[in-house]
């Protein structure tokens, strides 16, 4: 009886140890490979190769989903997206500022000739309209209105 109980306890302990060993054999190499891919992705990010880094990070998440590297890769992808969004917002603000300065220059150039440059929303084309008071320089100018910078002949 005593031997039987000892054999049962030994079998249970052996099964538990076997399960732990199998778990470690199956998961440790995945963690090591995922960590190596994560180091490579970090190097790609530091080198400015964000497209390759995104591919490496997505591969980590797909092939090794239950690893620490997969969690870190998810955070790194979120951070890359946030950085790209901020960069895009900055570029958009720069383009808007450049566009407003160009419009101001065009309007100033048109007003030097005595004409007002406007944009009609209905036809989406530029038109010239004589202002109520013209400058002396505009009155003495021999060039016709359609040759003025920033204006368009309407007829």
C-alpha positions as CSV (number, residue, x, y, z in Angstrom):
1,X,0.0,0.0,0.0
2,X,2.7,2.4,0.9
3,X,4.6,1.6,-2.3
4,X,1.5,2.2,-4.3
5,X,1.0,5.7,-2.8
6,X,4.6,6.5,-3.4
7,X,4.3,5.5,-7.0
8,X,1.3,7.7,-7.5
9,X,3.0,10.7,-6.0
10,X,6.1,10.1,-8.1
11,X,3.9,9.8,-11.2
12,X,2.2,13.1,-10.5
13,X,5.5,14.9,-9.8
14,X,7.0,13.5,-12.9
15,X,4.0,14.6,-15.0
16,X,4.3,18.1,-13.6
17,X,8.0,18.3,-14.2
18,X,7.5,17.0,-17.7
19,X,4.9,19.7,-18.4
20,X,7.2,22.4,-17.1
21,X,10.1,21.1,-19.2
22,X,7.9,20.9,-22.3
23,X,6.6,24.4,-21.7
24,X,10.1,25.8,-21.4
25,X,11.4,23.9,-24.4
26,X,8.5,25.3,-26.5
27,X,8.5,28.9,-25.3
28,X,12.1,29.9,-24.5
29,X,13.3,29.6,-28.1
30,X,10.3,31.7,-29.2
31,X,11.2,34.4,-26.6
32,X,14.8,34.4,-27.8
33,X,13.8,34.7,-31.4
34,X,11.3,37.4,-30.7
35,X,13.8,39.3,-28.7
36,X,16.3,39.1,-31.5
37,X,13.7,40.4,-34.0
38,X,12.9,43.2,-31.5
39,X,16.5,44.3,-31.3
40,X,16.7,44.3,-35.1
41,X,13.5,46.4,-35.3
42,X,14.9,48.9,-32.7
43,X,18.1,49.2,-34.8
44,X,16.0,49.9,-37.9
45,X,14.0,52.6,-36.1
46,X,17.2,54.3,-34.9
47,X,18.6,54.1,-38.5
48,X,15.4,55.8,-39.8
49,X,14.2,52.8,-41.7
50,X,10.6,53.0,-40.3
51,X,9.0,50.9,-43.1
52,X,11.4,48.0,-42.5
53,X,10.9,48.4,-38.7
54,X,7.1,48.3,-39.1
55,X,7.5,45.0,-41.1
56,X,9.7,43.5,-38.4
57,X,7.4,44.6,-35.6
58,X,4.3,43.2,-37.4
59,X,6.2,39.9,-37.9
60,X,6.9,39.7,-34.1
61,X,3.3,40.3,-33.3
62,X,2.1,37.7,-35.8
63,X,4.6,35.0,-35.2
64,X,5.2,35.4,-31.4
65,X,1.9,36.8,-30.0
66,X,2.3,35.7,-26.4
67,X,5.8,37.0,-25.7
68,X,7.1,40.1,-24.0
69,X,8.6,41.2,-27.4
70,X,5.1,41.1,-29.0
71,X,3.8,43.5,-26.3
72,X,6.9,45.8,-26.8
73,X,6.4,45.6,-30.6
74,X,2.8,46.7,-30.2
75,X,3.8,49.7,-28.2
76,X,6.6,50.5,-30.7
77,X,4.1,50.4,-33.6
78,X,1.7,52.8,-31.7
79,X,4.7,55.1,-31.0
80,X,5.7,55.1,-34.7
81,X,2.1,55.9,-35.8
82,X,2.0,58.8,-33.3
83,X,5.3,60.1,-34.5
84,X,4.2,59.9,-38.2
85,X,0.9,61.7,-37.3
86,X,2.8,64.5,-35.6
87,X,5.2,64.8,-38.5
88,X,2.3,64.9,-40.9
89,X,0.5,67.6,-38.8
90,X,3.7,69.7,-38.8
91,X,4.1,69.3,-42.6
92,X,0.5,70.3,-43.1
93,X,0.9,73.4,-41.0
94,X,4.0,74.4,-42.9
95,X,2.1,74.0,-46.2
96,X,-0.8,76.0,-45.0
97,X,1.5,78.8,-43.9
98,X,3.3,78.7,-47.2
99,X,0.0,78.9,-49.1
100,X,-1.2,81.8,-47.0
101,X,2.1,83.7,-47.7
102,X,1.8,83.0,-51.4
103,X,-1.8,84.2,-51.5
104,X,-0.8,87.4,-49.6
105,X,2.0,88.0,-52.1
106,X,-0.3,87.5,-55.1
107,X,-2.9,89.9,-53.5
108,X,-0.2,92.5,-52.8
109,X,1.1,92.2,-56.4
110,X,-2.4,92.6,-57.8
111,X,-3.1,95.6,-55.6
112,X,0.1,97.4,-56.8
113,X,-1.5,97.4,-60.3
114,X,-4.8,98.7,-58.9
115,X,-6.8,95.6,-59.2
116,X,-8.3,93.3,-56.7
117,X,-7.7,89.5,-57.1
118,X,-10.6,87.4,-55.8
119,X,-11.7,83.9,-56.1
120,X,-15.3,83.1,-57.0
121,X,-16.6,80.1,-55.2
122,X,-19.2,79.4,-58.0
123,X,-16.8,79.1,-60.9
124,X,-13.5,78.4,-59.1
125,X,-11.5,80.7,-61.4
126,X,-9.8,84.0,-60.7
127,X,-11.4,87.2,-61.8
128,X,-10.3,90.9,-61.8
129,X,-12.6,93.6,-60.5
130,X,-11.8,97.3,-60.5
131,X,-11.6,98.8,-57.0
132,X,-13.6,101.9,-56.0
133,X,-10.5,104.0,-55.9
134,X,-7.4,103.4,-58.1
135,X,-3.9,104.5,-57.3
136,X,-2.2,107.1,-59.5
137,X,0.3,104.6,-60.6
138,X,-2.5,102.3,-61.8
139,X,-4.2,105.1,-63.7
140,X,-0.9,106.1,-65.5
141,X,0.0,102.5,-66.3
142,X,-0.1,101.7,-70.0
143,X,-0.4,97.9,-69.6
144,X,-4.0,96.6,-69.9
145,X,-5.5,95.0,-66.9
146,X,-5.2,91.4,-68.2
147,X,-1.4,91.7,-68.3
148,X,-1.3,92.6,-64.6
149,X,0.2,89.9,-62.3
150,X,-2.4,88.1,-60.4
151,X,-5.3,89.0,-62.6
152,X,-7.2,87.1,-65.3
153,X,-9.0,88.4,-68.4
154,X,-12.7,87.8,-67.9
155,X,-13.9,88.6,-71.5
